[in-house]
Amino acid sequence: MREYLLVFLVAAAATYLLTVIAREIALRTGAVAKVRDRDVHAVPIPYLGGLAMLGGLVAAYVVARQLPFLSTSQPFVFRDAGIVLIAGALICAVGVLDDLFELDALTKLGGQVLAAGFLIAFGIQYVFFPGSDGTQFVLDGSQGALLTGFVVVATVNAVNFVDGLDGLAAGVVGIGALAYFVFCYSLADFNNVSLATTGALLSASLAGACIGFLPHNFHQARLFMGDSGSMLIGLVLSASTVTLTGQFTPSQITAGAAGSQASFLPTLLPLLLPVSILIVPILDLVLAVVRRTRAGRSPFAPDKQHLHHRLLEIGHSHRRAVLIMYLWAALVAFGTVLMSLASDESWMWATVAAMAAVTVAATFLLPRLRRPELPDQPGMQI
């Protein structure tokens, strides 16, 4: 655990420091979010925060290779993590081009598919789904590739869609990465296998990179992550979950806390974790596609009816809207992990219910209990 904590801190510190350099590069190259009709930020804000986050992830990876425990882990741990980082660099490069030249949606989608294809080509894909009775459903190469490509591309776009308020995407993904780290570490611990796994390493690094970026990105932001950042963290999060089926046996994934097999939920987590962790942005993505299609517009056409816009409309301030989205993300992510690992179901449901009550109360009661705040000047992007 101490080495994972160090990896987290290295990623956070490196990202925090590199953000200053990324901001200077953005200003010199003109990668700046100009003020448009659909935006609310009052002054241009630099992009390219994704470069700093990529640097933080790479720094954490390099340090992890030198640590006593992690450096002696199975070779595939660092091999798979390295492949994910290369794919992340590829999709980050596509995002940088978009931040500079505003690529069309089809070109960006092609870059996302290319990065997902790179993962698949080097064996980062779904392998099997275990059943609660100990059986398993083995995916053939094409099935695993198609499912992996879909999950990765969908997650990348979901994170991109939720990147609309200062600190929102970084915070939501950081919370999801922490929840997934808890799941990976606990799963290995319960099964008495090596605690060094690709998923745990990547999620600890990703959480650190997101936390290190937040001081520069929380309202009022001095830097946006841009597509270079949102697509990067979406890919790393989804790819880290995909590695689970390649590094655990079906019986190990099926087992819950203390080897209990009472719950069927852990058997689906390799597929459901990216969805559950990012349920808020994915829901926002689905609603946006339906809304725009019904209006006869392109699903990729931007608008100001995202969930975070609606929170602002019902009376929340910019910062409070972001914090409430954090609460929703934490409720779903940690609630899913808790339900998959807890052996005491009554305690589990009581905890999840309490979390849900606090989240719902914060969402709908705070605007009624407090006078609406004066409009601030949010650095906001779509």
C-alpha positions as a Markdown table, in Angstrom:
| # | Residue | x | y | z |
|---|---|---|---|---|
| 1 | Met | 0.0 | 0.0 | 0.0 |
| 2 | Arg | 2.8 | 2.4 | 0.8 |
| 3 | Glu | 4.3 | 2.0 | -2.7 |
| 4 | Tyr | 0.9 | 2.7 | -4.3 |
| 5 | Leu | 0.6 | 5.8 | -2.1 |
| 6 | Leu | 4.0 | 6.9 | -3.3 |
| 7 | Val | 3.0 | 6.3 | -7.0 |
| 8 | Phe | -0.1 | 8.4 | -6.3 |
| 9 | Leu | 1.9 | 11.3 | -4.8 |
| 10 | Val | 4.5 | 11.2 | -7.6 |
| 11 | Ala | 1.7 | 11.4 | -10.3 |
| 12 | Ala | 0.1 | 14.3 | -8.4 |
| 13 | Ala | 3.3 | 16.3 | -7.8 |
| 14 | Ala | 4.5 | 15.8 | -11.4 |
| 15 | Thr | 1.2 | 16.8 | -12.9 |
| 16 | Tyr | 0.9 | 19.8 | -10.6 |
| 17 | Leu | 4.4 | 21.1 | -11.7 |
| 18 | Leu | 4.1 | 20.2 | -15.4 |
| 19 | Thr | 0.8 | 22.1 | -15.6 |
| 20 | Val | 2.7 | 25.4 | -15.4 |
| 21 | Ile | 4.8 | 24.3 | -18.4 |
| 22 | Ala | 1.7 | 23.0 | -20.3 |
| 23 | Arg | 0.0 | 26.4 | -19.8 |
| 24 | Glu | 2.9 | 28.2 | -21.2 |
| 25 | Ile | 3.0 | 26.0 | -24.2 |
| 26 | Ala | -0.7 | 26.5 | -24.8 |
| 27 | Leu | -0.3 | 30.3 | -24.7 |
| 28 | Arg | 2.7 | 30.2 | -27.1 |
| 29 | Thr | 0.9 | 27.9 | -29.6 |
| 30 | Gly | -2.5 | 29.5 | -29.4 |
| 31 | Ala | -4.2 | 26.5 | -27.9 |
| 32 | Val | -6.7 | 28.7 | -26.0 |
| 33 | Ala | -10.4 | 28.3 | -25.4 |
| 34 | Lys | -11.9 | 31.4 | -27.0 |
| 35 | Val | -15.1 | 32.8 | -25.6 |
| 36 | Arg | -18.0 | 31.5 | -27.8 |
| 37 | Asp | -21.8 | 32.0 | -27.6 |
| 38 | Arg | -22.3 | 28.7 | -26.0 |
| 39 | Asp | -19.6 | 29.2 | -23.4 |
| 40 | Val | -19.8 | 31.0 | -20.1 |
| 41 | His | -16.2 | 31.8 | -19.3 |
| 42 | Ala | -15.5 | 35.5 | -19.7 |
| 43 | Val | -11.9 | 35.3 | -20.7 |
| 44 | Pro | -9.9 | 33.0 | -23.0 |
| 45 | Ile | -8.5 | 30.0 | -21.0 |
| 46 | Pro | -5.5 | 27.9 | -22.2 |
| 47 | Tyr | -5.9 | 24.2 | -23.1 |
| 48 | Leu | -3.3 | 21.4 | -23.1 |
| 49 | Gly | -3.7 | 20.3 | -19.5 |
| 50 | Gly | -3.6 | 16.7 | -20.9 |
| 51 | Leu | 0.1 | 17.1 | -21.6 |
| 52 | Ala | 0.7 | 17.7 | -17.9 |
| 53 | Met | -1.5 | 14.7 | -16.9 |
| 54 | Leu | 0.3 | 12.4 | -19.4 |
| 55 | Gly | 3.6 | 13.6 | -17.9 |
| 56 | Gly | 2.4 | 12.7 | -14.4 |
| 57 | Leu | 1.3 | 9.3 | -15.5 |
| 58 | Val | 4.7 | 8.6 | -17.1 |
| 59 | Ala | 6.6 | 9.9 | -14.0 |
| 60 | Ala | 4.5 | 7.6 | -11.8 |
| 61 | Tyr | 5.2 | 4.6 | -14.1 |
| 62 | Val | 9.0 | 5.3 | -14.1 |
| 63 | Val | 9.1 | 5.6 | -10.3 |
| 64 | Ala | 7.0 | 2.5 | -9.8 |
| 65 | Arg | 9.6 | 0.4 | -11.8 |
| 66 | Gln | 12.2 | 1.3 | -9.2 |
| 67 | Leu | 10.2 | 0.5 | -6.1 |
| 68 | Pro | 11.2 | -2.7 | -4.2 |
| 69 | Phe | 7.8 | -4.4 | -4.1 |
| 70 | Leu | 6.3 | -3.3 | -7.5 |
| 71 | Ser | 9.6 | -3.8 | -9.4 |
| 72 | Thr | 9.6 | -7.5 | -8.4 |
| 73 | Ser | 6.0 | -8.1 | -9.6 |
| 74 | Gln | 5.0 | -10.1 | -12.6 |
| 75 | Pro | 6.5 | -8.7 | -15.9 |
| 76 | Phe | 3.0 | -8.3 | -17.4 |
| 77 | Val | 2.1 | -5.7 | -14.9 |
| 78 | Phe | 4.5 | -3.1 | -16.3 |
| 79 | Arg | 4.2 | -4.4 | -19.8 |
| 80 | Asp | 0.4 | -3.9 | -19.9 |
| 81 | Ala | 0.7 | -0.6 | -18.1 |
| 82 | Gly | 3.3 | 0.6 | -20.6 |
| 83 | Ile | 0.9 | -0.3 | -23.5 |
| 84 | Val | -1.9 | 1.6 | -21.9 |
| 85 | Leu | 0.4 | 4.7 | -21.5 |
| 86 | Ile | 1.5 | 4.5 | -25.2 |
| 87 | Ala | -2.2 | 4.3 | -26.2 |
| 88 | Gly | -2.8 | 7.2 | -23.9 |
| 89 | Ala | 0.0 | 9.2 | -25.6 |
| 90 | Leu | -1.5 | 8.5 | -29.0 |
| 91 | Ile | -5.0 | 9.7 | -28.0 |
| 92 | Cys | -3.5 | 12.6 | -26.2 |
| 93 | Ala | -1.7 | 13.6 | -29.4 |
| 94 | Val | -5.1 | 13.6 | -31.2 |
| 95 | Gly | -6.5 | 15.8 | -28.5 |
| 96 | Val | -3.6 | 18.2 | -28.8 |
| 97 | Leu | -4.3 | 18.6 | -32.5 |
| 98 | Asp | -8.0 | 19.2 | -31.7 |
| 99 | Asp | -7.1 | 21.8 | -29.1 |
| 100 | Leu | -4.9 | 23.5 | -31.7 |
| 101 | Phe | -6.9 | 23.1 | -34.9 |
| 102 | Glu | -10.5 | 22.0 | -33.8 |
| 103 | Leu | -10.7 | 18.7 | -35.6 |
| 104 | Asp | -14.0 | 17.5 | -36.8 |
| 105 | Ala | -15.9 | 14.8 | -34.8 |
| 106 | Leu | -15.2 | 12.0 | -37.3 |
| 107 | Thr | -11.5 | 12.6 | -37.3 |
| 108 | Lys | -11.5 | 12.5 | -33.5 |
| 109 | Leu | -13.5 | 9.3 | -33.5 |
| 110 | Gly | -10.9 | 7.8 | -35.9 |
| 111 | Gly | -8.2 | 8.7 | -33.4 |
| 112 | Gln | -10.1 | 7.1 | -30.6 |
| 113 | Val | -10.6 | 3.9 | -32.5 |
| 114 | Leu | -6.9 | 3.9 | -33.5 |
| 115 | Ala | -5.9 | 4.1 | -29.8 |
| 116 | Ala | -8.4 | 1.4 | -28.8 |
| 117 | Gly | -7.1 | -0.7 | -31.7 |
| 118 | Phe | -3.6 | -0.3 | -30.3 |
| 119 | Leu | -4.6 | -1.7 | -27.0 |
| 120 | Ile | -6.4 | -4.7 | -28.6 |
| 121 | Ala | -3.4 | -5.4 | -30.9 |
| 122 | Phe | -1.2 | -5.8 | -27.9 |
| 123 | Gly | -3.6 | -8.0 | -25.9 |
| 124 | Ile | -5.4 | -5.5 | -23.7 |
| 125 | Gln | -8.9 | -6.8 | -24.2 |
| 126 | Tyr | -11.7 | -8.7 | -22.4 |
| 127 | Val | -10.9 | -12.4 | -22.1 |
| 128 | Phe | -13.8 | -14.0 | -20.2 |
| 129 | Phe | -16.8 | -13.4 | -18.0 |
| 130 | Pro | -17.1 | -15.7 | -15.0 |
| 131 | Gly | -20.4 | -17.0 | -13.7 |
| 132 | Ser | -21.5 | -17.2 | -10.1 |
| 133 | Asp | -21.6 | -21.0 | -10.2 |
| 134 | Gly | -17.9 | -21.2 | -11.1 |
| 135 | Thr | -18.4 | -21.5 | -14.8 |
| 136 | Gln | -17.0 | -19.1 | -17.3 |
| 137 | Phe | -17.9 | -17.6 | -20.7 |
| 138 | Val | -14.7 | -17.3 | -22.8 |
| 139 | Leu | -14.8 | -14.6 | -25.4 |
| 140 | Asp | -13.1 | -15.3 | -28.8 |
| 141 | Gly | -10.7 | -12.8 | -30.2 |
| 142 | Ser | -13.2 | -10.9 | -32.3 |
| 143 | Gln | -15.8 | -10.7 | -29.5 |
| 144 | Gly | -13.3 | -9.5 | -27.0 |
| 145 | Ala | -11.9 | -6.9 | -29.4 |
| 146 | Leu | -15.3 | -5.5 | -30.3 |
| 147 | Leu | -16.4 | -5.3 | -26.7 |
| 148 | Thr | -13.1 | -3.7 | -25.6 |
| 149 | Gly | -13.2 | -1.1 | -28.5 |
| 150 | Phe | -16.8 | -0.2 | -27.6 |
| 151 | Val | -16.2 | 0.2 | -23.9 |
| 152 | Val | -13.0 | 2.3 | -24.4 |
| 153 | Val | -14.4 | 4.6 | -27.1 |
| 154 | Ala | -17.7 | 5.1 | -25.1 |
| 155 | Thr | -15.8 | 5.9 | -21.9 |
| 156 | Val | -13.5 | 8.4 | -23.7 |
| 157 | Asn | -16.5 | 10.2 | -25.1 |
| 158 | Ala | -18.4 | 10.1 | -21.8 |
| 159 | Val | -15.5 | 11.8 | -20.1 |
| 160 | Asn | -15.2 | 14.3 | -22.9 |
| 161 | Phe | -18.9 | 15.2 | -22.6 |
| 162 | Val | -18.7 | 15.7 | -18.8 |
| 163 | Asp | -15.8 | 18.1 | -19.2 |
| 164 | Gly | -17.9 | 21.2 | -18.9 |
| 165 | Leu | -17.3 | 22.8 | -15.6 |
| 166 | Asp | -14.0 | 23.7 | -13.9 |
| 167 | Gly | -12.6 | 20.6 | -12.2 |
| 168 | Leu | -15.6 | 18.4 | -13.1 |
| 169 | Ala | -14.0 | 15.8 | -15.3 |
| 170 | Ala | -10.8 | 15.6 | -13.3 |
| 171 | Gly | -12.7 | 15.1 | -10.1 |
| 172 | Val | -15.2 | 12.6 | -11.4 |
| 173 | Val | -12.5 | 10.4 | -13.0 |
| 174 | Gly | -10.2 | 10.8 | -10.0 |
| 175 | Ile | -13.0 | 9.5 | -7.7 |
| 176 | Gly | -13.7 | 6.6 | -10.1 |
| 177 | Ala | -10.0 | 5.7 | -10.2 |
| 178 | Leu | -9.8 | 5.7 | -6.4 |
| 179 | Ala | -12.8 | 3.4 | -6.2 |
| 180 | Tyr | -11.3 | 1.1 | -8.8 |
| 181 | Phe | -8.0 | 1.0 | -6.9 |
| 182 | Val | -9.9 | -0.1 | -3.8 |
| 183 | Phe | -11.6 | -2.9 | -5.8 |
| 184 | Cys | -8.3 | -4.1 | -7.4 |
| 185 | Tyr | -6.4 | -4.0 | -4.1 |
| 186 | Ser | -9.1 | -5.7 | -2.1 |
| 187 | Leu | -9.8 | -8.4 | -4.7 |
| 188 | Ala | -6.1 | -9.4 | -4.7 |
| 189 | Asp | -6.0 | -9.3 | -0.9 |
| 190 | Phe | -9.1 | -11.4 | -0.5 |
| 191 | Asn | -7.7 | -14.0 | -2.8 |
| 192 | Asn | -4.2 | -14.0 | -1.3 |
| 193 | Val | -2.5 | -13.2 | -4.6 |
| 194 | Ser | 0.0 | -10.6 | -5.5 |
| 195 | Leu | -1.1 | -7.1 | -4.6 |
| 196 | Ala | 0.7 | -5.8 | -7.6 |
| 197 | Thr | -1.7 | -5.6 | -10.6 |
| 198 | Thr | -1.9 | -3.4 | -13.6 |
| 199 | Gly | -5.3 | -2.1 | -12.7 |
| 200 | Ala | -4.1 | -1.0 | -9.2 |
| 201 | Leu | -1.0 | 0.7 | -10.6 |
| 202 | Leu | -2.8 | 2.6 | -13.4 |
| 203 | Ser | -5.7 | 3.6 | -11.1 |
| 204 | Ala | -3.4 | 4.9 | -8.4 |
| 205 | Ser | -1.4 | 6.9 | -11.0 |
| 206 | Leu | -4.6 | 8.2 | -12.7 |
| 207 | Ala | -6.1 | 9.4 | -9.4 |
| 208 | Gly | -2.8 | 11.2 | -8.6 |
| 209 | Ala | -2.7 | 12.9 | -12.0 |
| 210 | Cys | -6.3 | 14.1 | -11.6 |
| 211 | Ile | -5.7 | 15.4 | -8.0 |
| 212 | Gly | -2.5 | 17.1 | -9.1 |
| 213 | Phe | -4.4 | 18.9 | -12.0 |
| 214 | Leu | -7.3 | 20.1 | -9.9 |
| 215 | Pro | -5.6 | 23.0 | -8.1 |
| 216 | His | -5.0 | 24.6 | -11.6 |
| 217 | Asn | -8.4 | 23.6 | -12.9 |
| 218 | Phe | -10.9 | 24.1 | -10.1 |
| 219 | His | -13.0 | 27.2 | -10.3 |
| 220 | Gln | -11.8 | 29.6 | -11.4 |
| 221 | Ala | -9.6 | 27.6 | -13.8 |
| 222 | Arg | -6.3 | 28.8 | -15.0 |
| 223 | Leu | -6.0 | 25.9 | -17.4 |
| 224 | Phe | -8.4 | 23.5 | -19.2 |
| 225 | Met | -7.4 | 19.9 | -19.8 |
| 226 | Gly | -9.0 | 20.1 | -23.2 |
| 227 | Asp | -9.6 | 17.0 | -25.4 |
| 228 | Ser | -6.0 | 16.0 | -24.8 |
| 229 | Gly | -6.8 | 15.5 | -21.2 |
| 230 | Ser | -10.4 | 14.3 | -21.2 |
| 231 | Met | -9.7 | 11.6 | -23.9 |
| 232 | Leu | -6.5 | 10.6 | -22.1 |
| 233 | Ile | -8.0 | 10.0 | -18.7 |
| 234 | Gly | -11.1 | 8.3 | -20.2 |
| 235 | Leu | -8.8 | 5.8 | -22.0 |
| 236 | Val | -6.6 | 5.1 | -19.0 |
| 237 | Leu | -9.6 | 4.5 | -16.7 |
| 238 | Ser | -11.4 | 2.1 | -19.1 |
| 239 | Ala | -8.2 | 0.3 | -20.1 |
| 240 | Ser | -7.3 | -0.3 | -16.5 |
| 241 | Thr | -10.5 | -2.1 | -15.9 |
| 242 | Val | -10.1 | -4.2 | -19.1 |
| 243 | Thr | -6.8 | -5.6 | -17.7 |
| 244 | Leu | -8.7 | -7.3 | -14.9 |
| 245 | Thr | -9.8 | -10.3 | -16.8 |
| 246 | Gly | -6.3 | -10.9 | -18.1 |
| 247 | Gln | -4.7 | -11.0 | -14.6 |
| 248 | Phe | -7.2 | -12.9 | -12.5 |
| 249 | Thr | -8.8 | -16.3 | -12.9 |
| 250 | Pro | -12.6 | -16.6 | -13.1 |
| 251 | Ser | -12.9 | -18.0 | -9.6 |
| 252 | Gln | -10.8 | -15.1 | -8.2 |
| 253 | Ile | -13.0 | -12.5 | -9.8 |
| 254 | Thr | -16.2 | -14.3 | -8.7 |
| 255 | Ala | -15.1 | -14.4 | -5.1 |
| 256 | Gly | -16.3 | -11.6 | -2.9 |
| 257 | Ala | -15.1 | -10.6 | 0.5 |
| 258 | Ala | -13.4 | -13.5 | 2.4 |
| 259 | Gly | -14.2 | -15.8 | -0.6 |
| 260 | Ser | -17.9 | -15.3 | -0.4 |
| 261 | Gln | -19.8 | -16.1 | -3.6 |
| 262 | Ala | -23.2 | -14.9 | -2.5 |
| 263 | Ser | -23.2 | -12.0 | -4.9 |
| 264 | Phe | -23.3 | -12.1 | -8.7 |
| 265 | Leu | -22.2 | -8.5 | -9.0 |
| 266 | Pro | -18.4 | -9.2 | -9.0 |
| 267 | Thr | -18.7 | -11.5 | -12.0 |
| 268 | Leu | -19.9 | -8.5 | -14.1 |
| 269 | Leu | -17.5 | -5.9 | -12.7 |
| 270 | Pro | -14.9 | -6.1 | -15.5 |
| 271 | Leu | -17.6 | -4.8 | -17.8 |
| 272 | Leu | -19.7 | -2.8 | -15.5 |
| 273 | Leu | -17.0 | -0.9 | -13.6 |
| 274 | Pro | -16.3 | 1.7 | -16.4 |
| 275 | Val | -20.0 | 2.2 | -16.7 |
| 276 | Ser | -20.8 | 2.4 | -13.0 |
| 277 | Ile | -17.8 | 4.7 | -12.2 |
| 278 | Leu | -18.8 | 7.0 | -15.1 |
| 279 | Ile | -22.6 | 6.6 | -14.9 |
| 280 | Val | -23.1 | 10.3 | -14.5 |
| 281 | Pro | -21.2 | 11.3 | -17.6 |
| 282 | Ile | -22.5 | 8.3 | -19.6 |
| 283 | Leu | -26.1 | 9.2 | -18.7 |
| 284 | Asp | -25.3 | 12.8 | -19.8 |
| 285 | Leu | -23.9 | 11.4 | -23.0 |
| 286 | Val | -27.0 | 9.3 | -23.8 |
| 287 | Leu | -29.4 | 12.1 | -22.9 |
| 288 | Ala | -27.4 | 14.5 | -25.1 |
| 289 | Val | -27.5 | 12.1 | -28.1 |
| 290 | Val | -31.3 | 11.5 | -27.7 |
| 291 | Arg | -32.0 | 15.2 | -27.2 |
| 292 | Arg | -30.0 | 16.4 | -30.2 |
| 293 | Thr | -31.2 | 13.6 | -32.5 |
| 294 | Arg | -34.9 | 14.3 | -31.6 |
| 295 | Ala | -34.2 | 18.0 | -32.5 |
| 296 | Gly | -32.9 | 17.0 | -35.9 |
| 297 | Arg | -29.3 | 18.0 | -35.0 |
| 298 | Ser | -26.0 | 16.1 | -35.1 |
| 299 | Pro | -25.4 | 14.1 | -31.9 |
| 300 | Phe | -22.0 | 15.9 | -31.7 |
| 301 | Ala | -23.5 | 19.4 | -32.0 |
| 302 | Pro | -22.8 | 21.2 | -28.7 |
| 303 | Asp | -25.5 | 22.7 | -26.5 |
| 304 | Lys | -26.0 | 24.0 | -23.0 |
| 305 | Gln | -28.4 | 21.4 | -21.6 |
| 306 | His | -25.9 | 19.0 | -20.0 |
| 307 | Leu | -26.6 | 17.8 | -16.4 |
| 308 | His | -24.1 | 20.4 | -15.0 |
| 309 | His | -26.0 | 23.2 | -16.8 |
| 310 | Arg | -29.2 | 22.0 | -15.2 |
| 311 | Leu | -27.6 | 22.1 | -11.7 |
| 312 | Leu | -26.7 | 25.7 | -12.4 |
| 313 | Glu | -30.3 | 26.5 | -13.5 |
| 314 | Ile | -31.9 | 25.2 | -10.3 |
| 315 | Gly | -29.8 | 27.5 | -8.2 |
| 316 | His | -26.4 | 25.9 | -7.5 |
| 317 | Ser | -23.3 | 27.9 | -7.8 |
| 318 | His | -20.5 | 26.8 | -10.1 |
| 319 | Arg | -18.4 | 25.2 | -7.3 |
| 320 | Arg | -21.4 | 23.6 | -5.6 |
| 321 | Ala | -22.6 | 22.1 | -8.9 |
| 322 | Val | -19.2 | 20.5 | -9.3 |
| 323 | Leu | -19.1 | 19.2 | -5.7 |
| 324 | Ile | -22.6 | 17.7 | -6.1 |
| 325 | Met | -21.4 | 15.9 | -9.3 |
| 326 | Tyr | -18.6 | 14.6 | -7.2 |
| 327 | Leu | -21.1 | 13.2 | -4.7 |
| 328 | Trp | -23.0 | 11.4 | -7.4 |
| 329 | Ala | -19.9 | 10.0 | -8.8 |
| 330 | Ala | -18.7 | 8.8 | -5.4 |
| 331 | Leu | -22.1 | 7.3 | -4.6 |
| 332 | Val | -22.2 | 5.2 | -7.7 |
| 333 | Ala | -18.5 | 4.3 | -7.9 |
| 334 | Phe | -17.9 | 3.4 | -4.2 |
| 335 | Gly | -21.4 | 2.0 | -3.9 |
| 336 | Thr | -20.7 | -0.5 | -6.7 |
| 337 | Val | -17.4 | -1.5 | -5.2 |
| 338 | Leu | -18.9 | -1.9 | -1.8 |
| 339 | Met | -21.7 | -4.1 | -3.0 |
| 340 | Ser | -19.2 | -6.3 | -4.8 |
| 341 | Leu | -16.9 | -6.8 | -1.9 |
| 342 | Ala | -19.0 | -6.5 | 1.3 |
| 343 | Ser | -20.0 | -9.8 | 3.0 |
| 344 | Asp | -22.5 | -8.2 | 5.4 |
| 345 | Glu | -25.4 | -7.2 | 3.1 |
| 346 | Ser | -27.4 | -5.3 | 5.8 |
| 347 | Trp | -24.5 | -3.1 | 6.6 |
| 348 | Met | -23.8 | -2.6 | 2.9 |
| 349 | Trp | -27.3 | -1.5 | 2.0 |
| 350 | Ala | -27.5 | 0.8 | 5.0 |
| 351 | Thr | -24.2 | 2.5 | 4.0 |
| 352 | Val | -25.3 | 2.9 | 0.3 |
| 353 | Ala | -28.7 | 4.2 | 1.4 |
| 354 | Ala | -27.1 | 6.8 | 3.7 |
| 355 | Met | -24.8 | 7.9 | 0.9 |
| 356 | Ala | -27.7 | 8.2 | -1.5 |
| 357 | Ala | -29.8 | 10.2 | 1.0 |
| 358 | Val | -27.0 | 12.7 | 1.5 |
| 359 | Thr | -26.4 | 13.1 | -2.2 |
| 360 | Val | -30.1 | 13.6 | -3.1 |
| 361 | Ala | -30.5 | 16.1 | -0.2 |
| 362 | Ala | -27.5 | 18.1 | -1.4 |
| 363 | Thr | -28.8 | 18.1 | -5.0 |
| 364 | Phe | -32.3 | 19.2 | -4.4 |
| 365 | Leu | -32.6 | 20.8 | -1.0 |
| 366 | Leu | -29.6 | 23.1 | -0.9 |
| 367 | Pro | -31.0 | 25.5 | -3.5 |
| 368 | Arg | -34.1 | 25.8 | -1.4 |
| 369 | Leu | -32.3 | 26.3 | 1.9 |
| 370 | Arg | -29.9 | 28.9 | 0.7 |
| 371 | Arg | -30.6 | 32.0 | -1.3 |
| 372 | Pro | -29.3 | 31.7 | -4.8 |
| 373 | Glu | -25.8 | 33.1 | -5.1 |
| 374 | Leu | -24.9 | 35.9 | -7.4 |
| 375 | Pro | -23.7 | 34.7 | -10.8 |
| 376 | Asp | -20.0 | 34.1 | -10.7 |
| 377 | Gln | -17.6 | 34.1 | -13.6 |
| 378 | Pro | -17.1 | 30.4 | -14.3 |
| 379 | Gly | -14.4 | 29.3 | -16.6 |
| 380 | Met | -16.6 | 26.9 | -18.4 |
| 381 | Gln | -16.1 | 24.8 | -21.5 |
| 382 | Ile | -18.2 | 22.3 | -23.4 |
